[in-house]
Amino acid sequence: MNQVTLEEVVAQLKRDPDHPVRTKVDDLTIEVRAVREPLADRTAADVFAEIGPWAGESTEEILRILADARRSGGQRSVPEL
């Protein structure tokens, strides 16, 4: 592991923010990663609209699955994951 300055770590993260960078500072090894901030102007409704309509179970089927899970103590087997 090459010892680089924190400024060089930040420069590496700016070039490739998806990969954390490790370095040593004295006898301490540190890992620095970039964190993507969520866009403040997007609502959950915006995200769901972007994803599009659900193409799986109907509302009635989901409610039945949840009701069955509540009755059985919340555990349900999931075959073939």
C-alpha positions, 0 to 999 in steps of 0.5 A: 500500500502506497502512502499518499497524502489526503489530498491525493486520496481526494484526487483519486476519489474525484477521478473514480468515486466508485472505488474507495482508497486506502492509505497509511497515515503514520501507523494508521491505515485508513480507507476513504470512500465517496458517498453519493448524496441523494438529490434533494429535489426528488421525491419518492413519487418521482423515483417510483414514477421513474421505475414504472408500474409494478408488473408482479402481484396485484394489490389483492395478492400482496395484501393476502401474502402480508395477511398470511405472513402475519397469521403465520408469525411473519415467516414464509419460505421462499423457494428457489431464490 
